[in-house]
Amino acid sequence: MRAATDLTRLPALLILGLAAAALGSALVSQHVFGLLPCKLCLVQRWPYYVAIPLAAVTALLPPGRRRRLGFGLLALVFLVSAGLGLHHAGVEWGWWPGPTDCGGGMGAASGAVGDFLKELETARVVSCTEAALRVLGLSMAGWNALVSLALAALAARLGAAR
């Protein structure tokens, strides 16, 4: 009986791996391939910063009510993530306006006016309305929405299982 109920550890580890892969792909695209994130791209990473340790804790919990609660929380986190991805994809497709301050972030102020002006000359503004990359017609925001919905559905199913 214990072996059968303990099979929910594997899906928790799967969710952990997929969440880490999704966040890792965003970081690799930024730091290796130079695709700078916009403000909305950075916000879409927040649920993953919550989900990765939550999935690890869920995998470590004993089978039963607490693990199901962990899956329920993961489902909520990924629903939020899907909403953020859908919102950003909608901004990219022009379905609704994005934030008015959506542009590339600059480094911390160095204190010297000359250094600040030099930073302004080299700063790349990243718009939230333009997808840096599309794969099979979907931007990274669109793929995030789909992946997050799938992870939310998996976690919700496991959270509701008895």
N, C-alpha and C positions, 0 to 999 in steps of 0.2 A: 504493500500500500504506500509506504513512504517513497519508494522509487517512482511510482506513478505521479504522486503529487509534487515531487521535487523536479519534475520535468519543466516547471515554470522558470527554473533558474536559467535554462538555455535561452528562452526568448528574452529574458532580461539582459543577458550577455549579448544577444543579437542586437537588441535596441542600443545597448552601449556601443557596440562596434559600428553600427550604422550612423549613430549620432556623431561619433568621433570621426568617421570617414567624411561625413557631410561638412563638419566644421573644418576638418583637415583640408578638404578640397578648396574651401574658401580661403584658407590661409596660404595654401600652396599657390593658388591662382594669384593671390596678392603678392606674396614675397618671392616667388620663383618666376612667374610669368608676367609680373608687373601690372596686373589688372587692379587698379586702385579702387577701393570700395567707396561708395557714397555714404551719406549719413544713414539712409534706410538699410543699406547692406550691413552696416555695422550693428544696427539695432536688431537685425534678423539673427545675429549670432548669439544674442543674450539667452534665448531659450536653450540653446545648446550648452551654454556654460552652466545652466541649471540642470539640464537633462543628463549630462554625462555622469556627474557624481551621483545623481539620484538613481540612475539605472544601476550603477555599481553597488549602491547601498541596497537597492531592491534585490539584486542578485544574491547578496550576502544574507538577506533576511531569511528566516526559516519559512518554509511553505505555510500558507494559511492566510489569515486575515491581514497581517502586516504587509506581506508581500503583495496581496491584492490591493491594499491601500497605496503601496508604492507604484503599482501599475496604473491605478486611478490618477495619481498625481502626474505620472508621466503622460497620460492621455491628455490631461489639461494643459501641460506645458507644450505638447506638440500641437494642440488645437490653437493655442496662442501663436505658436511659430507659423502654422499654416495661415492664420489670419494676417500676420505680418508679411509673409511671402505674397499672399494674394493682394494685399494693399499695395505693396511695391510693384508687383506685376501690373496692377491696374494703373499705377502712375506711369509706368513705362509705356503702356498701350494708350495712354491719354484718356482713360475712362474717368479719371478724377484728378484733381491737382495734387501735387506733392507739396512737401514743406517749402516755404519760401526761402529758407536758409540752407537748402540742400546743395552743398558744394563740398569740395575736398577740405578736410581739416588741415590746419597748419600746425607746425610744432609749437612748443611753448615759447613765449616771448623771451628773447635773450636779454632785453634791457637796452640794447644799443639801437638807435634809430637806423643807422646804416645797415646793421644786420637784418633788421626787420624789413627794410626796403629790398634788400637782396633776396630775402625769402619770398617777398611778393612777386619778384621778377621770375622766380623759378617755380612757383607754386602751380600745380595742375588742379584745376577745378573739375570735380567729378559731378556730373549732373545725375540726379535721381531719375530723370525722364528718359535716359538713353541706356539701353542694355549694353554692357561691355562685351557680352558674349551670348550667342544664342545657339542652342543645341537642339536639333529637331524642332525648331520653331519656338522653343521656350527659353526664356532668359534664366539666369541662375535663380532669380526670385521666383519664377514660375516653377522651376524644379524643386525649390525649397518648399513651396506650398504643397506640391504633390507628395514629396517624400514625407513631409511632416504629417499630412493627412493619413498616409499609410501607417506611419509609426503610431499616430494617435489611435487609429482603428485597432491595430494590434494590441496596444497597451490597454485600450478600453475593453477589448474582448477578454484579455487575461485578467483584468481587474474585476470583471463581472463573473468570471468562471468560479465554480464552486469546487 
